């Protein structure tokens, strides 16, 4: 995996593309599930920020080496524009 001025670069060397896309979908689904649980459960509204923040942290910890855990196309686009490395932009715009 190479560093390109902060742009997210998926780990194509160790993982096939279907695993990388699957991980991005799984990370987005897990994040949306936690947000829905926090919003619609009365007792969890006070610790909602901790639950959502922990989910994002665990996504980065477990999935960061596979797909760089972008989790948000907007957070991916700025480093791509600055670095000029556009070859992986399709992954982060099509996967959730």
C-alpha positions in Angstrom: 0.0 0.0 0.0 1.4 3.4 -0.9 0.8 6.8 0.6 -0.4 9.4 -1.9 -0.6 12.7 0.0 -3.5 11.6 2.3 -5.6 10.0 -0.4 -7.2 6.7 0.5 -5.7 3.8 -1.5 -7.4 0.4 -1.1 -5.1 -2.6 -0.5 -5.3 -4.4 -3.9 -2.2 -6.4 -3.1 -3.6 -8.5 -0.3 -7.4 -8.3 -1.0 -9.5 -8.8 -4.1 -11.8 -6.0 -5.2 -15.0 -7.8 -4.2 -13.7 -8.0 -0.6 -12.9 -4.3 -0.6 -16.3 -3.3 -1.9 -17.9 -5.7 0.6 -16.0 -4.2 3.5 -17.1 -0.7 2.4 -20.7 -1.9 2.3 -20.4 -3.6 5.6 -18.9 -0.6 7.3 -21.7 1.7 6.0 -24.4 -0.7 7.0 -22.9 -1.1 10.5 -22.7 2.6 10.9 -26.3 3.2 9.8 -27.5 0.4 12.1 -25.9 1.9 15.1 -27.2 5.4 14.2 -30.8 4.0 13.8 -30.5 2.1 17.2 -29.3 5.2 19.0 -31.9 7.5 17.5 -34.9 5.2 18.1 -34.0 3.9 21.6 -34.8 6.3 24.4 -32.1 5.3 26.9 -29.3 5.5 24.4 -29.7 9.1 23.3 -27.4 10.3 26.1 -24.6 8.0 25.0 -25.3 8.2 21.3 -22.1 10.1 20.5 -20.0 7.5 22.3 -21.7 4.6 20.5 -21.4 6.2 17.1 -17.8 7.4 17.7 -16.9 3.9 18.9 -18.4 2.4 15.8 -16.4 4.8 13.6 -13.2 4.0 15.5 -13.7 0.2 15.3 -14.4 0.6 11.5 -11.1 2.3 11.1 -9.3 -0.1 13.3 -10.6 -3.3 11.6 -11.2 -2.1 8.1 -8.5 0.5 7.6 -5.9 -1.9 6.3 -8.3 -3.4 3.7 -10.1 -0.4 2.2 -8.6 2.6 4.1 -12.0 2.9 5.7 -13.0 6.1 4.0 -16.7 5.8 5.2 -17.6 9.1 3.5 -17.1 10.1 -0.1 -16.7 13.7 0.9 -13.7 12.9 3.1 -12.2 11.0 0.3 -12.6 13.6 -2.5 -10.5 16.5 -1.1 -7.3 14.5 -0.7 -7.9 13.0 -4.2 -8.3 16.4 -5.8 -5.2 17.7 -3.9 -3.0 14.7 -4.8 -4.4 14.2 -8.3 -4.7 10.4 -7.8 -8.1 9.6 -9.4 -7.7 5.9 -10.2 -9.7 4.6 -7.2 -12.4 7.2 -7.1 -15.0 4.8 -8.5 -14.8 2.6 -5.4 -15.6 5.3 -2.9 -18.4 6.8 -5.0 -20.2 3.6 -5.8 -19.8 1.7 -2.5 -21.9 3.2 0.3 
